[in-house]
Amino acid sequence: MKELEGKVYNYPTKHKLGFLQEEVNKLLKDYPNINMDKFHDALMGNTCGVDANGKLIQYHCDIVTALRCGIENRDMYLYEWD
C-alpha cells in the first residue's frame, strides 16, 4: 500500500499538517467502494490540528490508516493507533 501513502502524502492540501474535511471528501471520491463506517471508525478519537478559522486538520498518517481500514473493510490494528 505504498501507493496509498504516496497519494496521501503528496496530495495538494492547503495546510502542511494535513487535510481539511473538504479535501478528505475529494480524496474519497477516488475510492467509491470504501467502507465509510470503517473509515470513520479509524478516525474516531484521533489527534488533529485546527487552522486559524477553527477548521479541523486531519493528519496525513491518520488519513492513510483510515483509508486502509475502509478499503480493506477492517478495524484498526492496535499497532496503528498513535
Secondary structure, 3 states (H helix, E strand, C coil): CHHHHHHHHCCCCCECCEECHHHHHHHHCCCCCCCHHHHHHHHCCCCEEECCCCCEEEEHHHHHHHHHHHHHCCCCCHHHCC
